[in-house]
């Protein structure tokens, strides 16, 4: 039986980020951890019901899979926002990556804890292919934040959606979304079409019928 103890202590009390190459170097000089992680990967593959698929619409170097579950830090590292030499703060629900012209949309469906009524956005799956989302309050049709969404059919911006049920859940990588329609002002209500539909289980969890 796998104990996971040695894997948990591979990086004791490290506060700095390290590169993948540095991590592999640490891994190979700790053979017990190496074997343990191989066992963990085998167990996870046995339990998985789906084949890993690339994240739709994402750059090829993003180490993320469609419908995979990730922490926020894992996502930020995978998209290159967190690096071994840079750890910029990011706690917003949206993260525009200007060089790639891709915006990361972090969605928490249950906002009952820690949010005031005025920021309890209405986000939910309408169908396995359609998702309703509200922008942050500052976004309007007449400013750059809002036009990034409403004019996305012509301005070159793309969007990657990550959804979690509540603050204790991991984010699910939903993938690329395209604008269907928009309405309102500060916030703007937006209907997205998912490039890849949700599974039946994810739709049940993310729709207004959940629970």
Protein Blocks (a to p, Z undefined) as FASTA:
>chain_A
ZZklmmmmmmgoiabdcdfklmmmmmmmmmklmmmmmmmmmmmmmmpmbdcdddehiafk
lccdehiacdfklmmmmnomacfkbccddfbfbdcdfknopacddddfblmgopafklmc
cdddfbfkbccddddfklcfkbmklmmmmmmmmnopacdddddfblmbccddebjcddfb
dedehiaddddddfbdcdfklmmmmmmkgZZ
